[in-house]
Amino acid sequence: RPIYPCRSLCEAVRAGCAPLMEAYGFPWPEMLHCHKFPLDNDLCIAVQFGHLPATAPPVTKICAQCEMEHSADGLMEQMCSSDFVVKMRIKEIKIENGDRKLIGAQKKKKLLKPGPLKRKDTKRLVLHMKNGAGCPCPQLDGLAGSFLVMGRKVDGQLLLMAVYRWDKKNKEMKFAVKFMFSYPCSLYYPFFYGAAEPH
């Protein structure tokens, strides 16, 4: 019979991965719910790195949505995995339930890849940065100027996937925006683009 991971291993993995998955709009998979795995006193694969500290160290790691790609290819891959791409100004940022909410200015927005965005979404653009309240995001230290934002629409909520300061002198950014629709997204992201699963 197969030997499954112990429940404590599942919980350790979930503690490390679930916040990052949630930041990108993916729930913890049903098949990996930890109550389905055996307790540690049963035959199972245990945690190998000892006990986790009781209190987590303060978060200093940059927010996942603020980790920047510097190449045009990297930017285009982010655009591929996003439902929408917008050039916009940010009016204000609010903190709510551990998330950061980016509230767009009424005007000065350009839909570069509208995706599933409806008119009501763009009228008052509010992007949710999941688990973004406690981590640094250098791009958002000041709100002057425009931003290039990418996101996904999940359960009616617009989730921020990536944010960049708009820099018209940045050749990589200009190239990525200009040629984003000629990038072979379906080749690299088949599940986002409806390609059949490989057999």
C-alpha positions in Angstrom: 0.0 0.0 0.0 1.2 3.6 -0.6 2.8 5.5 2.2 1.3 9.0 2.6 2.8 12.1 4.1 2.0 12.7 7.8 -0.6 15.3 8.7 2.2 17.4 10.3 4.1 17.5 7.0 1.0 18.5 5.1 0.4 21.3 7.7 4.0 22.5 7.4 3.8 22.6 3.6 0.4 24.3 3.7 1.7 27.0 6.1 4.5 27.8 3.7 2.6 27.6 0.4 -1.0 28.5 1.0 -0.4 32.3 1.6 1.6 32.5 -1.7 -1.0 30.5 -3.6 -3.8 32.7 -2.1 -1.9 35.8 -3.2 -2.3 34.6 -6.8 -5.9 33.6 -6.4 -5.5 29.9 -6.0 -7.2 28.2 -3.0 -5.5 25.3 -1.2 -6.4 22.2 -3.2 -9.2 20.0 -1.9 -7.1 16.8 -2.5 -4.5 18.2 -0.1 -6.7 19.0 2.9 -4.5 17.9 5.8 -7.3 16.1 7.7 -7.1 13.4 5.0 -3.6 12.5 5.9 -2.6 10.1 8.7 -1.5 11.3 12.2 2.2 11.2 12.9 2.0 8.0 15.0 0.9 6.1 12.0 3.1 4.8 9.1 3.7 8.0 7.1 6.4 10.4 5.8 7.2 12.8 8.6 8.6 16.4 8.6 12.4 16.1 8.1 13.5 19.5 9.4 12.5 19.3 13.0 9.9 21.5 14.7 9.0 24.9 13.4 9.5 27.9 15.7 6.4 28.8 17.8 6.5 32.4 16.6 7.2 33.2 13.0 9.9 35.8 12.4 8.8 39.2 11.2 8.0 39.4 7.5 10.7 41.3 5.6 10.5 39.4 2.3 9.2 41.5 -0.5 5.5 40.9 -1.4 5.2 38.2 -4.1 3.3 40.7 -6.4 6.2 43.2 -6.1 9.0 40.9 -7.2 10.1 42.4 -10.5 10.9 40.9 -13.8 13.6 42.9 -15.6 13.5 41.2 -19.0 10.9 41.7 -21.7 10.3 37.9 -21.8 9.8 37.8 -18.0 7.2 40.6 -18.3 5.4 38.9 -21.2 5.2 35.7 -19.2 3.6 37.6 -16.4 1.2 39.1 -18.9 0.4 35.7 -20.2 -0.5 34.3 -16.8 -2.7 37.4 -16.0 -6.3 37.9 -17.1 -5.8 41.6 -17.6 -3.1 44.2 -18.0 -3.7 47.9 -17.2 -1.7 51.1 -17.3 -3.2 53.3 -14.5 -2.7 55.8 -11.8 -3.3 54.8 -8.2 -5.4 57.2 -6.1 -4.9 55.6 -2.7 -4.0 52.4 -0.9 -6.1 50.9 1.9 -5.3 48.0 4.3 -8.1 45.6 4.9 -8.1 42.1 6.5 -4.4 41.6 5.9 -4.7 42.6 2.2 -3.7 45.8 0.5 -6.3 47.5 -1.7 -5.1 49.6 -4.6 -7.8 52.1 -5.6 -7.4 53.4 -9.1 -7.8 57.1 -10.1 -11.1 57.6 -12.0 -9.3 58.8 -15.2 -5.9 58.0 -16.7 -6.2 54.3 -17.2 -5.5 52.3 -20.4 -6.6 48.7 -20.8 -3.7 47.0 -22.5 -5.2 43.5 -22.2 -8.9 43.9 -21.0 -9.5 40.1 -20.6 -12.7 39.6 -18.4 -12.9 43.2 -17.2 -16.3 44.7 -17.5 -17.1 48.4 -17.7 -18.2 48.4 -14.0 -14.8 46.9 -13.1 -12.9 49.7 -14.9 -15.1 52.5 -13.7 -13.8 52.2 -10.1 -10.8 49.9 -10.4 -10.0 48.2 -7.1 -7.2 45.7 -7.0 -6.7 43.3 -4.1 -3.2 42.5 -3.1 -3.7 39.3 -1.1 -1.7 39.1 2.1 0.0 42.3 1.1 -0.5 44.3 4.2 2.6 43.2 6.1 5.2 42.9 3.4 7.2 45.6 1.6 6.5 46.7 -2.0 9.0 49.3 -3.1 7.0 50.2 -6.2 4.2 51.5 -4.0 6.2 53.6 -1.7 5.0 56.7 -3.6 1.9 57.0 -5.8 3.1 59.7 -8.2 3.0 58.7 -11.9 1.5 55.7 -13.6 1.7 52.0 -12.9 1.6 48.9 -15.1 -0.6 46.3 -13.2 -1.5 42.7 -14.1 -4.1 40.7 -12.4 -6.7 37.9 -12.4 -10.4 38.1 -11.8 -11.4 35.5 -9.2 -14.9 35.2 -7.8 -15.7 38.7 -8.9 -12.6 40.1 -7.2 -9.7 41.6 -9.1 -6.5 40.2 -7.6 -3.2 41.9 -8.2 -0.6 39.6 -9.7 2.2 42.1 -10.5 2.8 45.8 -10.2 5.5 48.0 -11.9 6.1 51.7 -12.0 5.5 52.9 -15.6 8.8 53.9 -17.0 8.7 55.1 -20.6 12.5 55.0 -20.8 12.5 51.3 -19.9 13.1 49.5 -23.2 12.2 46.1 -21.9 8.8 47.3 -20.6 8.1 49.1 -23.9 9.0 46.0 -25.9 6.8 43.7 -23.7 3.8 46.0 -23.9 4.2 46.4 -27.7 4.6 42.7 -28.5 2.6 41.1 -25.7 0.0 39.7 -28.1 2.6 38.1 -30.4 4.1 36.2 -27.4 3.3 32.4 -27.7 1.2 32.3 -24.4 -0.7 29.2 -25.3 2.6 27.3 -25.7 3.8 28.2 -22.2 0.5 28.6 -20.4 -1.8 25.9 -22.0 -4.3 25.8 -19.1 -4.8 29.6 -19.1 -5.4 29.5 -22.9 -7.8 26.5 -23.2 -5.3 24.1 -24.8 -6.1 20.4 -24.3 -4.3 18.6 -21.6 -1.4 16.4 -22.8 -2.4 12.6 -22.9 
